[in-house]
Amino acid sequence: LTLEADDHMAAEILEQPEAATRLLEEVGGRIATGALWNDLGLPRFDRMRVVACGTSLNAGEVIGSALSRLGGLAHSSVVASEAAGSVVEPGTLTVMMSQSGETADVLRALDESPEGFPVLALVNNVHSTLGRKVDAVLSCSAGPEIGVAATKTFVCQILVGTGLVISSLVASGRMDTAQARRLVNDLYLVPEQLAEAAAAARALLPPLVDEVRGAKGFLFLGRGAGVAYAAEGALKLKEITYRWAEAYPAGELKHGPLALVEQGTPVVVVDDGDPRLAGNIAEVRARGGRIITIGRAGSSIEVPLSLAAPCGPLAAVVPLQMLALGLAVELGFDADKPRNLAKSVTVD
Ligand code: F6R
């Protein structure tokens, strides 16, 4: 697999453990004390509305699901271009996520947000237009990301966003400090898990890429927090390989998408160990689909996971990114110059 870092995307994928370490050095000590949240000066909230596009929206899904799982609070994730009709009520915190902070759809959603409700921006550039216009801003501190396809900003958004969720639950008395400390310890494992996942993918992906290089379309499946990672895997694949890729919660397979599976159709499963996935995998195999599992022991590509991890099967995103990149290279496409796409989308 050509992953020697001579293009930006490859370099940024391989840099993820380092970026995660840097970020944790910056914010890790302020999560379990509640300070990360308290320092923002925002009012207590009872539900969260995430507004974002593309990869940032996938990261928002992971953060929202952490809020529901860990704190029992409601969340909604809204595509920024469709945010106008979404409900904002007393107690709603809006989190606008945008690595660039310049995405037109997000800025418009901010302008159209009802007055008097707090908005937090989670950005990679705190001096961006979004960062300057909101009530409070938090940096994902990923460092410059040049590759058009977002990689390390995704990982860093999830880490800081999960830290924010934990911190806010502690500050509002909904989580005790001991539990928060345990969860923060899980976050500190992430850099090593990302590095191990990259090593596994490097060793095991080449024959898989070779096998699926002729495929016209891919399915990506997951359950729980794994659904957002499946969505991210499908998005990366579409962006840089120009192959059709759809992501679904695995339970939805039998409600329609299973009809797409024929002999050799690649179906990539983010396997976080949910026992119900086995049945979904069997359904695909029975139709001749080519299953590629990423996750728990015994998967096509094993990555270190802990089922209780606050951000779900995060390390699985590394093989997903590398699958897309490996296939792009194999097909002769330049991953740093995907057709029709720009790094920052400043028109709506
Ligand atoms: C995908 C990708 C895009 C962006 C989207 C939002 O790799 O980069 O989907 O995530 O255009 O961009 P930001 O986060 O800058 O608002």
Residues whose N, C-alpha, C, O or C-beta is under 5 A from the ligand:
A	BS01	F6R	C53 G54 T55 S56 M97 S98 Q99 S100 G101 T103 V148 A149 A150 K343 V345
